[in-house]
Amino acid sequence: MAVAAKQVTTGPKSKRRRARGQIATIAAATVIGVITFAAIFAPQLAPYDPYQVDLPSALQEPSWEHWLGTDMQGRDLLSRIMYGTRLTLLTSLTALLIGSVFGALLGLVAVFFPASDGPIGRLLDILLSFPAVLFGLALGASLGPGLLPVTIALAIATIPEVGRITRAAALVVARQEYMQSGKAIGLSRATLFFKYLAWNCVPTVFVFLTLRFGFIVLLGAGLNFLGLGAAPPTAELGVLAAEGRNVLAFAPHVATYPSLAIFLLVLSLNVLGDALRDKLDKRLL
């Protein structure tokens, strides 16, 4: 049985499957690299000012002059997508980092101080029960439209998931011998918390965040598409897709290309996240 299983895992089909996985990972990393590079250096690479109105050139189809065409105001769509991707990535990454820090701290505190486990668990359950769209609606109504409410909503939506993942990882770490040895030799609580407990949870949390990033990008673009965040003429992918829905019948390229940019970015992030999980998550070995 063992020999047969080994032959199956090392056979031609398994090798082809691994090769396809490697090709998909390389392709995803390349797409993310190109998109990120174009977003970071958008001021230098964009062929036009993304906010320059040119009404005589409105709704032009893709051409050599405007590679992806123009929108309703005659603005170059390629330039707006490059700037929009920059803003989408910045908002999503900021929200992910803020939410992960708070969520990880809650998960670690729940394990390190057992008396707080119950209240923190209930708090995470409450946050998990509210969709991010509701947070976006509430924050948009109180703070007004803009990227700040969307960023806060995405951060709050990240907290419970990261908190639960961190708590599960911390429970495993807390049972390890080095934690008990550290307590026995009289190490300070700060050392045990940060150097031993938190540090050994980092790989698990990092793997989860690589998988979460694509979802946060999609959710943020969706909130902006619904008008809960940035407002026109802000160049943001969700906003660009929302603007294009008004002219889908006779200028589909205005909504298609921003939507395609979101699709490629999220798909590539998910594929790369799966690959990193397979490499870093030792539980899968």
TAZILIN-V623222 format. One line per field, one symbol per residue. burial: b if it has 16 or more other ideal C-beta (glycine too) atoms within 10 Angstrom, else e. A space follows every 10 residues. Layout:
# TAZILIN-V623222
burial->???
This chain:
# TAZILIN-V623222
burial->eeeeeeeeee eeeeeeeeee eeebbeebee bbeebeebbe ebeeebebeb eeeeeebeeb eeeeebebbb bbbbbbbbbb bbbbbbbbbe bbebbbebbb ebbbbbbbbb bbeeeebeeb bebbeebeee ebeebbbebb eeeebebebb bbbbbbbbbb bbbbbbbebb eebbeeeebe ebeeeeeeee ebbeebbbeb beebbebbbb ebbbbbbbbb bbbbbeebbb eeebbbbbbb bbbbeebeee bebbbbbbbe bbeebbebbb bbbbbbbeee eeeee
